[in-house]
């Protein structure tokens, strides 16, 4: 069954309430109708404050200026939402307070910095359910306005910003899709704004850019495939929390000095204040926590900022492994020092919720998102969706061409859903389609029962143990651990790097009985366990090189046993039949009784072997090498 979780925040619910109250206050208002061929501006000029103007499907080539409190509503009468377009100036300009613009496609071909698809120079307005696309400059501009509400709009393929706020304060930007612009959302000299639950995709530079802006809240946004997730230039007292910045060149970039480096350095989180004349570290009191950062590079800070809220910090893709003490949905065992200065995330998180695995969008603004690529039969599947603006839509669970289950989304809706995975193992897909069955977007997924096995059942110390697994969730931080019998602490761990199935190689330098356990990313309870493997402490001295035949310049794995306890041991690579003193390369092996070395062979074809010695040169036999073991022959051809 489908259990829906409303995505709208409390602020978005307030927005809807504002619309309802506005409509109620218009009880005695007149209503105007505009159809294709009519002029919208003529209806505006004839209307009184509080009137409603319904605009039906069609393309209206004019510059619309709203200079009184009105409700301008776009009606899809069968040919799509109405389009307002102009070659110069802004397509829609809102000069009066208390205006609602709902359900239009607005675009301006003008590239002048003051023009936009929708230009707002007033306050207390509601801009909802619009598409601003193809404008030469910005999709939307808010200039010296406050308390505006911008919800459920699509801003895409605009020449500069998708949405721009200039000297604008206390506005709400919630639930919008902003993609393929030069910048996604840009705030300049703007304070107290809330940027929440928006999706930013494939913007050329930053998804969100703040300059000289103070006291803004940036939360629960999703940014993917942009040059950067968030840039804050000369900003203070902003709160950045619960955002997912995934697959961008940089995640969050904070700088005191305006620089082209903002666009070009490719960092993840950068905070720089050393450009100040005092050359002293300065605290900006920006607070960053509960953010997912999985980008090319994630963190650099040579200033002073808060990387946690005193209880929890952030999740970093480059500090999120069992080796970092990050296991399960908990705080990592160690602090994360931010490169460049004294800043420290005292409470880095092993995982923040679930990272997006499957993700699909369409040009209509539709979005489908899964959080893993493989599911246990009959388990819960978390789905995030945004239905397109221009058509009624459904989501179907498909096996091949067969529909197993189906849910109605409607038009221009978004949210989260929990559905049940099929009970039979196999390959499936989620597909969003319209009322005619035409596919809008789809995501494939697998249903597999997790399993893990280890071979051989008996081995010697440092010998290779092959662990075969299937049914992993497909998240990058899934992992497998090696456990001594009766212990809950892993002696060795390896990440699966997003693979649902495959093989891993483990070894142990200690004897005993061991098993292997597989974990979903962010979980501390295993989803599958293996058979037991008995490992005996090998006696004697031996060297084995695998494989025995490689290409020129190829690599081999050299396993050795019986290294001297003195720690003086070395292993050398030789051409076959060459004297011991004429090695091609030697390596010290330490005092551990056995071990493994990866060795690159020469590019010259021939035959080679590996020899273990007590030391480099000893007094044994008047200065000769003391040979302990010699490997098999490896052929380079």
ZIMO-V701814 format. One record per helix or strand of 3 or more residues. SS is the DSSP state (@ for helix, = for strand). FROM is the first residue (numbers start at 1). TO is the last residue. Records with the same first field share a line. If there is no record, write none. Layout:
# ZIMO-V701814
SS=FROM-TO, FROM-TO
This chain:
# ZIMO-V701814
==3-6, 31-34, 52-56, 59-61, 64-66, 71-75, 83-86, 92-94, 100-102, 105-108, 116-120, 126-128, 131-133, 138-143, 149-151, 154-156, 161-166, 172-174, 177-179, 183-188, 194-196, 199-201, 206-211, 217-219, 222-224, 228-233, 239-241, 244-246, 250-255, 269-272, 283-289, 292-294, 304-306, 358-361, 367-370, 380-386, 393-399, 402-410, 414-420, 426-434, 439-447, 451-455, 458-460, 465-470, 479-484, 490-495, 502-506, 512-519, 533-536, 542-546, 555-561, 570-575, 585-588, 594-600, 606-613, 627-630, 634-636
@=10-25, 40-46, 261-264, 322-324
